[in-house]
Amino acid sequence: MGKQTTCGCPIKRLVWLIVKIALAAYAILFTIFYFNLDTKLFYRIMPILNKYHYDVMPSKDFAESIKGRNQ
């Protein structure tokens, strides 16, 4: 019995690296979905956005801005 040669060693390492990255990304995204972390994050961020961005914007009446367009 002779020695076995590994002709695809760099390709095999590359495929294994891609599989590891894909599994890690899947685990992270599954955790975010399972524990509903995206909604919890927006619950914390929206008051900050409302305070510094949306409340500073000038308000305008949408009905007044489109009045007379179809005439």
WORAMO-V840219 format. One record per run of one state. SS is the DSSP state (helix for helix, strand for strand, loop for the rest). FROM is the first residue (numbers start at 0). TO is the last residue. Records with the same first field share a line. If there is no record, write none. Layout:
BEGIN
SS->FROM-TO, FROM-TO
END
This chain:
BEGIN
loop->0-7, 34-35, 54-60, 65-70
helix->8-33, 36-53, 61-64
END
